[in-house]
Each structure stands twice: as C-alpha cells, then as structure tokens.
Amino acid sequence: MLSQQPIECPNALLHNAAQYAPARTAIVNATSAIAMESAYLAQKAGLVEPVLVGDKSIISRLSKDMGWDLSKVEIHHTANEEEAAKISVLLARSGKVNAIMKGQIHTDIFMKAIVNRETGLRTGRRLSHAFYMSVPGSDRTMIITDAAVNIAPDLETKKAIIQNSVEMMHALGNSKPKVAILSATEEVNPQMPSSTDAATLTEWAREEVLDAFVFGPMALDNAISPEAAHIKGIKNPVAGKADILVVPNIETGNAMFKQLVYCDSACAAGIVLGASVPIVLTSRADPPAARLASMALAAIVAHIT
C-alpha cells in the first residue's frame, strides 16, 4: 500500500447503526476464518445478530479457535455451498433474517440463489453495488457506484443504480443527496457515450428523482472539488459537493475505489442494493475495518427497507 496510515471504520457509521437493534444477518457458508471473524466483530459491536449457515463441524472448530461462544447463536447445518445459499435466501424470504453476508462461497453460486426469479430475493429493481467511502481525518464521505456488479450498465441500469444509491443515502440521513454522473467532460460529446448517457439521465431525474440533485456529465475533479468547479465556472447544486459518484462502467469504479483504499487508506464499506434485503459481499483482501463498516452499512439499510 502506498499509504501507511491504518484504515479506520468511520465512527459516524457506527453511531448511525447504533440507533437500531442488531440486524439478523445470515452468514452464507460461514466456514472460513474471515467470515467468522467478520460476524464476531459485528456481533461484539452490536451491529448484527449473526445466523451462521454452513458445515456445523467447521463452524464449531473455527469458533473454538477464536474463543467465540456459540451457545446462543443460531446455526443451520448445510453440506455444501449451494445448500448454504439456498437456506440463507429462504431465511431472508421468510423474514427470519433481514441481511445477508457472503462467506466462504463462490460469488456465482451466491448470486445465482439471490437472483433466481422464483425463489430468490428480487424486488423488480435491478441489483447494484455501492461503496460508502471514508478517509481518515476527513468528515466527508461519498458513495461510488457501481464498482462490483454491473459491468457496462445501459441507461435503464444506470437509472436503477441512481435510485438505489439515493435510497441508501436517505437511510444514512441525507435527505437530498447530490449525485454526479461521471464522464471525462461537462460537455456532451456524441463520441463519448458516458457523456450522452449522463445528459439523458439528468433530464430523466428532473421528473423522476425529486429527492436528490442529479447532474451530469461531470468530470471527477469538478464533482468533488469546489475549487476546481469554481475555477472552471461550473455552477450547479452538485458541482464540487457530490455525495454520490455514478461511474460509467465497472473498470472506472473499481480503479477509483481501490485507488482511495491503497493510496489514501480509505475505508470501503460495500453492499449490494435492490434486493429485498441488503447483501454484504466480502473479499479476502478486505481489512477488518472495511468488513465491520460494511456490516454497519447493511444494518442501517436493513432497518429502513
């Protein structure tokens, strides 16, 4: 990492989550140390009431290694990843859990159970991912979307991405967030599809997204820097003050959030939105602070949706 400053779970996010009862959260195939440690940290912080799904013998062994007493923790024994995903989704569909966290399970198996049209967690809205980013020493936060689920979103997908992220900001207490639709310019250029999409989405949002300021196309500097926007004479409610950055494709979002993490020690709390419950997608590379922040974010959204 270029930055040597430790990554910190933002206290504001923990304080926000503390106003709600712990979210009952299914840990899907909780058969890895990372999954178990994430659930344990979130339980200790009062964020979640974990429901462990997976091979009970492996879960018991891991808990003993950690010193975690599972006598009061609900466990559902499953023989494999597919069964763990199926049981976890069923728990969510029946209202027995109100959030899901990915454990030791392949992402394709995990998501296949969630998006199943008959037995999954679809709501009619397209799923999208959002990273809630915070940097040590700064009170400013912002959402980057979509950096993990939608590869090359079309206009309809971008509409869902905007709606999902705006609703998440509402859950976090921002009643009218500022949404920047990113491109490489503020001018519409027919040779740059991200700019034409952004202009179309801005017009659409004027009628359809009344609880947020939405503007694009915008280059990154003018979306987040008041000074840059002022120098360039860009005047709109979003300029320099964006709360949500809607990226044109997954490559842009992936590079942007990783740059913040590895160069600025940002904490990236990420969840999937648009399903009937919030979904935490953990990675083996996530530091403990980011996993805890993701669970806090899911706990907040779980009690609003």
C-alpha positions, -999 to 999 in steps of 0.1 A, spaced: 0 0 0 13 35 -8 -4 49 23 9 36 56 -20 51 76 -42 25 91 -77 20 76 -104 31 101 -141 21 103 -158 55 104 -173 63 138 -202 82 123 -213 50 105 -211 30 138 -230 57 157 -257 57 130 -261 20 132 -262 20 170 -297 36 169 -311 4 156 -315 -31 171 -289 -55 157 -298 -68 122 -304 -105 120 -278 -114 94 -273 -148 76 -236 -156 71 -237 -177 40 -214 -207 43 -196 -194 74 -168 -219 71 -138 -196 68 -119 -176 95 -126 -144 77 -163 -149 76 -164 -160 112 -142 -131 123 -164 -106 104 -196 -119 121 -179 -120 155 -166 -84 152 -201 -72 141 -218 -90 169 -194 -75 195 -201 -41 181 -238 -46 185 -244 -43 147 -258 -78 139 -273 -109 154 -255 -135 133 -272 -166 119 -245 -190 108 -252 -212 78 -227 -239 68 -210 -271 79 -216 -271 117 -184 -290 125 -162 -265 107 -181 -236 123 -176 -251 157 -139 -256 152 -134 -221 140 -154 -207 169 -132 -226 194 -101 -212 177 -115 -177 181 -129 -182 216 -164 -174 204 -192 -190 225 -219 -200 201 -243 -214 226 -268 -186 219 -261 -183 182 -285 -198 156 -267 -223 133 -281 -240 102 -261 -270 91 -256 -274 54 -234 -298 34 -222 -275 6 -222 -240 -9 -253 -244 -29 -273 -256 1 -259 -228 22 -270 -202 -4 -305 -218 -7 -311 -219 30 -298 -183 36 -321 -169 8 -350 -189 23 -344 -173 57 -345 -139 41 -376 -146 21 -394 -158 52 -383 -127 72 -362 -147 96 -331 -126 87 -330 -90 73 -295 -90 58 -271 -115 42 -233 -116 42 -213 -137 17 -190 -162 35 -168 -189 20 -188 -193 -12 -181 -187 -49 -198 -154 -59 -216 -170 -89 -232 -196 -67 -241 -169 -41 -256 -145 -66 -274 -173 -85 -295 -181 -55 -302 -144 -48 -313 -135 -84 -334 -166 -90 -367 -153 -104 -389 -178 -85 -370 -184 -52 -346 -155 -49 -346 -120 -34 -356 -99 -65 -378 -69 -60 -384 -58 -96 -354 -34 -94 -320 -42 -108 -293 -50 -83 -264 -27 -80 -234 -23 -57 -224 8 -37 -192 16 -18 -195 41 10 -160 56 11 -144 75 40 -109 87 45 -90 90 79 -90 126 92 -119 138 70 -156 141 78 -165 139 41 -179 107 27 -192 97 -7 -207 67 -25 -191 51 -56 -215 31 -77 -214 6 -94 -179 -8 -89 -187 -45 -84 -219 -58 -100 -229 -41 -133 -201 -42 -158 -213 -19 -186 -246 -5 -174 -271 8 -200 -295 37 -194 -321 17 -176 -295 0 -154 -280 35 -146 -314 47 -135 -317 18 -110 -281 25 -98 -291 61 -91 -323 52 -74 -307 25 -52 -278 48 -41 -302 77 -34 -323 55 -12 -292 44 6 -282 80 13 -316 86 26 -312 57 50 -279 73 61 -297 106 69 -290 126 38 -325 138 27 -314 152 -7 -281 138 -18 -261 153 -47 -254 128 -75 -227 133 -101 -229 112 -133 -193 109 -142 -177 113 -176 -144 130 -188 -161 163 -195 -190 186 -187 -198 188 -224 -220 163 -243 -198 146 -269 -215 121 -292 -182 102 -294 -182 97 -256 -213 76 -247 -209 83 -210 -215 120 -216 -246 114 -237 -260 90 -211 -253 115 -184 -272 142 -201 -302 119 -207 -302 108 -171 -300 144 -159 -332 152 -178 -349 120 -166 -340 127 -130 -357 162 -131 -390 144 -133 -383 110 -116 -358 117 -88 -372 146 -69 -354 137 -36 -319 143 -49 -299 167 -71 -287 148 -101 -263 163 -127 -241 151 -155 -219 148 -174 -192 158 -149 -155 152 -147 -143 138 -113 -124 170 -103 -154 192 -108 -177 168 -90 -157 166 -58 -136 198 -56 -154 232 -50 -122 250 -61 -120 232 -94 -156 238 -101 -153 275 -92 -122 280 -114 -140 264 -144 -171 284 -137 -193 253 -133 -225 262 -114 -250 236 -103 -260 221 -70 -237 191 -74 -205 208 -85 -177 203 -60 -202 187 -35 -211 153 -48 -223 127 -23 -227 100 -49 -204 93 -79 -221 73 -107 -194 58 -128 -198 49 -165 -185 13 -161 -171 -12 -136 -135 -5 -146 -138 31 -136 -154 24 -103 -131 -5 -94 -100 16 -101 -114 46 -82 -123 28 -50 -90 8 -50 -70 40 -55 -87 55 -25 -81 24 -4 -44 17 -14 -32 53 -18 -53 72 8 -62 44 34 -99 49 27 -124 25 43 -147 10 16 -180 -2 31 -198 -21 3 -232 -36 -1 -255 -48 -29 -288 -29 -31 -320 -36 -49 -328 -70 -34 -354 -75 -6 -325 -73 20 -291 -57 19 -263 -80 8 -226 -78 20 -200 -90 -5 -168 -96 15 -134 -101 0 -104 -119 14 -84 -87 8 -108 -66 29 -92 -53 62 -112 -58 94 -123 -22 94 -139 -24 60 -157 -56 69 -171 -40 100 -181 -9 82 -199 -30 55 -218 -48 82 -227 -15 98 -240 -1 65 -261 -32 59 -275 -30 94 -286 6 88 -302 -2 54 -318 -33 67 -339 -13 92 -350 13 66 -360 -10 38 
